[in-house]
Amino acid sequence: MGTGGAGLAPLYVKAAVGAIGPRATTLPEGERSREGVSVDRGHLADYARVCGFPVEDALPPTYPHVLAFPLQVELMAGRHFPLPLPGLVHIRNTISVDREIDAAEPLDLRVHAERFVAHPKGAQVDLVTRVDAGGEPVWRGRSTYLARGATAPAGDESPELVPPDAPDGPAVATWRVGADIGRRYAGVSGDVNPIHLHPLTARAFGFPRAIAHGMWTAARALSALQGRLPAAITYDVAFGKPLLLPSTVELHAAATDEGWNVAVRKRDRTHLTATVRPATARDVDTSR
């Protein structure tokens, strides 16, 4: 299965049209699913190159997110979803990988939405993904999205999200992030949200320039630790200040007794903080 901006563009057009007018006030019931998904080796290689991973048979820990992303878009694109898809900002992501996943394994994907709650800047919702191989779960993810200025049902409050510990010490790498990284990552992820593609479309949603995808920044940071991580990990990421394109940023990473603490910063602006831990338990709850 390949994915990309062209394949999801019609759904984004549908979402843009549906962003105007009345919407549902509660989350849709049920889930979106796809069974027997085969990984397209060419697409996997393109993703690895954009994000800094080696091109190999094992899936990068963040790659199943892009496999499931079309199901997220399907769920969020219509007026039956209470928050408009255009302009949604990814603010938190947690991934748990149970074992190494080989690109030859057929995968079953399931996505549902939950936790539609108020946020100090609007309303947020979680998109929850589970990936099975051979009838057993191998990967779980929880993506939290913010719609600025939106409202959630009265009485519902955002769960407290404690940010991951940030590492101390000097930077371990400096990245020059090009103006085209939003378009390049959109091409391999299918996430053609206009805030990532061009300064003009980003300004329509309140950003001075296009911003990098949070999941590109998360994948790029994790790729810097390849060869130092076990196969089974939990990767907990909080996205901070938008990473405006182009930019030069610093990667901070520090080994701890529990794993790694990671941050991506530009001077006093923190774009990402994260922890990487061995997955000794099913840390991402995808039960309904």
C-alpha positions as CSV (number, residue, x, y, z in Angstrom):
1,M,0.0,0.0,0.0
2,G,1.4,3.4,-0.9
3,T,0.2,6.7,0.3
4,G,0.8,10.3,-0.6
5,G,-0.6,13.7,-1.1
6,A,-2.3,13.0,-4.4
7,G,-4.3,10.1,-3.0
8,L,-5.7,12.1,-0.1
9,A,-6.2,15.4,-1.9
10,P,-9.9,14.7,-2.8
11,L,-10.6,14.1,0.9
12,Y,-8.9,17.4,1.9
13,V,-11.0,19.2,-0.7
14,K,-14.1,17.5,0.8
15,A,-12.9,18.6,4.2
16,A,-12.3,22.2,3.1
17,V,-15.8,22.4,1.6
18,G,-17.3,20.8,4.7
19,A,-15.5,23.2,7.0
20,I,-18.1,25.8,6.4
21,G,-21.6,25.2,7.9
22,P,-23.0,23.1,10.7
23,R,-21.1,20.1,12.0
24,A,-21.8,17.2,14.3
25,T,-21.4,18.0,18.0
26,T,-20.2,14.5,19.1
27,L,-17.7,12.1,17.7
28,P,-18.8,9.5,15.1
29,E,-19.3,6.0,16.5
30,G,-17.4,3.0,15.1
31,E,-14.0,2.8,13.4
32,R,-12.3,2.8,10.1
33,S,-10.4,-0.3,9.2
34,R,-8.4,-2.0,6.5
35,E,-7.1,-5.6,6.5
36,G,-4.2,-7.3,4.8
37,V,-2.4,-4.0,4.0
38,S,0.9,-4.6,2.1
39,V,3.8,-2.2,2.5
40,D,5.0,-0.7,-0.8
41,R,8.8,-1.0,-0.7
42,G,9.3,2.1,-2.8
43,H,7.1,4.2,-0.6
44,L,8.9,2.8,2.5
45,A,12.2,3.8,1.0
46,D,11.0,7.3,0.1
47,Y,9.7,7.8,3.7
48,A,12.9,6.6,5.2
49,R,15.0,9.0,3.1
50,V,12.8,12.0,3.9
51,C,12.9,11.2,7.7
52,G,16.5,10.1,8.0
53,F,16.0,6.4,8.6
54,P,18.1,3.7,6.9
55,V,16.4,1.9,4.0
56,E,15.8,-1.6,5.3
57,D,13.2,-4.4,5.7
58,A,12.2,-3.4,9.2
59,L,9.6,-0.6,9.4
60,P,10.7,2.5,11.2
61,P,8.7,2.9,14.5
62,T,6.9,5.9,13.1
63,Y,6.0,4.4,9.7
64,P,2.7,2.7,10.7
65,H,1.4,6.1,11.5
66,V,1.5,7.0,7.8
67,L,-0.1,3.7,6.8
68,A,-3.0,4.5,9.1
69,F,-3.2,8.2,8.3
70,P,-5.6,7.8,5.4
71,L,-8.1,6.1,7.8
72,Q,-7.7,9.1,10.1
73,V,-8.5,11.5,7.3
74,E,-11.5,9.4,6.2
75,L,-12.8,9.7,9.7
76,M,-12.2,13.4,10.0
77,A,-13.1,14.7,6.5
78,G,-16.9,15.0,6.7
79,R,-19.4,17.1,8.7
80,H,-20.1,14.1,10.8
81,F,-16.8,14.9,12.6
82,P,-17.1,17.8,15.0
83,L,-13.8,19.5,14.2
84,P,-12.8,20.8,10.8
85,L,-9.8,18.9,9.4
86,P,-8.1,22.0,7.7
87,G,-5.9,23.7,10.2
88,L,-5.9,21.0,12.8
89,V,-2.6,21.1,14.7
90,H,-0.9,17.9,16.0
91,I,0.0,18.6,19.7
92,R,0.8,15.1,21.2
93,N,1.6,11.7,19.9
94,T,2.4,8.4,21.7
95,I,3.5,5.3,19.9
96,S,4.1,1.8,21.3
97,V,5.9,-0.8,19.2
98,D,5.7,-4.4,20.6
99,R,8.3,-5.9,18.3
100,E,10.1,-5.3,15.0
101,I,7.7,-5.3,12.1
102,D,8.9,-6.6,8.8
103,A,7.8,-4.9,5.6
104,A,6.7,-8.3,4.2
105,E,4.1,-8.8,6.9
106,P,0.4,-8.1,5.9
107,L,-1.0,-5.6,8.4
108,D,-4.5,-5.0,9.7
109,L,-5.3,-1.3,10.6
110,R,-8.0,0.1,12.9
111,V,-8.6,3.7,13.7
112,H,-11.2,5.4,16.0
113,A,-11.7,8.8,17.6
114,E,-12.2,9.5,21.3
115,R,-11.7,12.2,24.0
116,F,-13.3,15.2,22.3
117,V,-12.7,17.7,25.1
118,A,-12.0,21.4,25.7
119,H,-8.4,22.8,25.4
120,P,-7.3,26.2,26.7
121,K,-6.9,27.3,23.0
122,G,-10.0,25.5,21.6
123,A,-10.9,21.8,21.5
124,Q,-8.9,18.7,21.0
125,V,-9.5,15.1,20.0
126,D,-7.6,11.8,20.0
127,L,-7.3,9.5,16.9
128,V,-6.3,6.1,18.1
129,T,-4.7,3.5,15.9
130,R,-4.0,-0.2,16.4
131,V,-2.0,-2.3,13.9
132,D,-2.1,-6.1,14.0
133,A,0.1,-8.7,12.3
134,G,-0.8,-12.4,12.3
135,G,-3.8,-11.7,14.5
136,E,-1.7,-10.0,17.2
137,P,-1.2,-6.3,18.0
138,V,2.2,-5.1,17.1
139,W,1.8,-1.3,17.1
140,R,-0.4,1.3,18.8
141,G,-0.6,5.0,18.4
142,R,-2.5,7.9,19.9
143,S,-2.5,11.3,18.1
144,T,-4.0,14.3,19.8
145,Y,-5.1,17.2,17.5
146,L,-6.1,20.7,18.4
147,A,-8.6,22.9,16.6
148,R,-7.9,26.4,17.7
149,G,-11.0,28.5,18.6
150,A,-13.3,25.5,18.5
151,T,-15.6,24.4,21.3
152,A,-16.1,21.0,22.9
153,P,-19.2,19.7,24.8
154,A,-19.8,21.5,28.0
155,G,-18.3,19.8,31.1
156,D,-15.6,17.8,29.3
157,E,-12.1,18.8,30.3
158,S,-8.8,18.0,28.7
159,P,-6.9,15.2,30.5
160,E,-3.7,16.5,32.0
161,L,-0.8,15.9,29.6
162,V,2.4,16.0,31.5
163,P,5.1,17.0,29.0
164,P,8.1,14.5,28.6
165,D,11.3,15.3,30.4
166,A,13.6,17.6,28.3
167,P,17.3,16.7,28.2
168,D,20.0,19.0,29.6
169,G,23.3,19.6,28.0
170,P,24.6,20.8,24.6
171,A,23.1,19.9,21.3
172,V,24.2,16.7,19.6
173,A,23.3,17.7,16.1
174,T,22.2,20.8,14.1
175,W,19.7,20.4,11.3
176,R,19.0,22.8,8.5
177,V,15.3,22.2,7.7
178,G,14.5,23.4,4.2
179,A,11.5,25.3,3.1
180,D,10.3,22.3,1.1
181,I,10.3,19.7,3.9
182,G,6.5,20.3,4.4
183,R,5.8,19.4,0.8
184,R,8.3,16.5,0.8
185,Y,6.8,15.0,3.9
186,A,3.3,15.5,2.6
187,G,4.3,13.5,-0.5
188,V,5.2,10.4,1.6
189,S,2.7,10.8,4.5
190,G,-0.5,12.0,2.7
191,D,-0.8,14.8,5.2
192,V,-1.6,17.7,2.8
193,N,-2.9,20.0,5.5
194,P,-2.4,23.5,4.0
195,I,-0.5,24.8,7.1
196,H,2.5,22.7,5.9
197,L,2.6,23.4,2.2
198,H,3.1,27.1,1.4
199,P,3.4,30.4,3.3
200,L,0.1,31.7,1.8
201,T,-2.0,28.8,2.8
202,A,-0.3,28.7,6.2
203,R,-1.1,32.4,6.8
204,A,-4.8,31.6,6.2
205,F,-4.7,29.6,9.5
206,G,-2.6,32.2,11.5
207,F,0.9,31.0,10.8
208,P,3.5,33.5,9.4
209,R,5.1,30.7,7.2
210,A,4.5,27.1,6.5
211,I,5.3,24.8,9.4
212,A,6.9,21.4,9.5
213,H,4.7,18.4,10.2
214,G,5.0,17.4,13.8
215,M,5.4,13.7,12.8
216,W,8.3,14.6,10.5
217,T,10.1,16.3,13.4
218,A,9.3,13.3,15.6
219,A,10.5,10.8,13.0
220,R,13.6,12.8,12.3
221,A,14.5,12.9,16.0
222,L,13.9,9.2,16.4
223,S,16.0,8.4,13.4
224,A,19.0,10.0,15.1
225,L,18.8,7.3,17.8
226,Q,18.7,4.3,15.4
227,G,21.1,1.5,16.4
228,R,20.8,2.5,20.1
229,L,17.2,1.4,20.7
230,P,15.5,-1.9,21.4
231,A,12.9,-3.2,18.9
232,A,10.1,-2.7,21.4
233,I,9.8,0.9,22.5
234,T,7.3,3.5,23.6
235,Y,7.8,7.0,22.1
236,D,6.0,9.8,23.8
237,V,6.2,13.2,22.0
238,A,4.8,16.6,22.9
239,F,4.9,19.2,20.1
240,G,5.7,22.7,21.3
241,K,6.2,25.9,19.2
242,P,5.6,25.4,15.5
243,L,8.7,24.8,13.5
244,L,8.6,27.5,10.8
245,L,10.1,26.7,7.4
246,P,12.9,27.1,6.7
247,S,14.7,26.9,10.0
248,T,17.9,25.8,11.6
249,V,17.3,23.8,14.8
250,E,19.3,21.7,17.3
251,L,18.7,18.2,18.4
252,H,19.3,17.5,22.1
253,A,19.4,13.8,23.2
254,A,20.5,12.4,26.6
255,A,20.6,8.7,27.7
256,T,19.0,8.0,31.0
257,D,18.5,4.9,33.2
258,E,15.1,4.5,31.6
259,G,16.0,5.2,27.9
260,W,16.4,8.6,26.2
261,N,15.1,12.1,26.6
262,V,15.0,14.2,23.4
263,A,14.3,17.8,22.4
264,V,14.3,19.8,19.2
265,R,15.0,23.5,19.8
266,K,15.9,26.8,18.2
267,R,17.4,29.1,20.8
268,D,14.6,29.6,23.3
269,R,11.9,28.0,21.2
270,T,11.2,24.3,21.9
271,H,9.6,22.5,19.0
272,L,9.5,19.0,20.5
273,T,10.2,17.2,23.7
274,A,10.0,13.4,23.8
275,T,11.0,10.3,25.8
276,V,11.9,6.9,24.3
277,R,11.5,4.0,26.7
278,P,11.7,0.2,26.3
279,A,8.1,-1.1,25.9
280,T,7.7,-3.4,28.8
281,A,3.9,-3.0,28.9
282,R,1.1,-1.9,26.6
283,D,1.6,1.8,27.3
284,V,-0.8,3.1,24.6
285,D,-4.4,2.2,25.5
286,T,-6.4,1.7,22.3
287,S,-9.4,0.0,24.0
288,R,-12.8,1.5,23.5
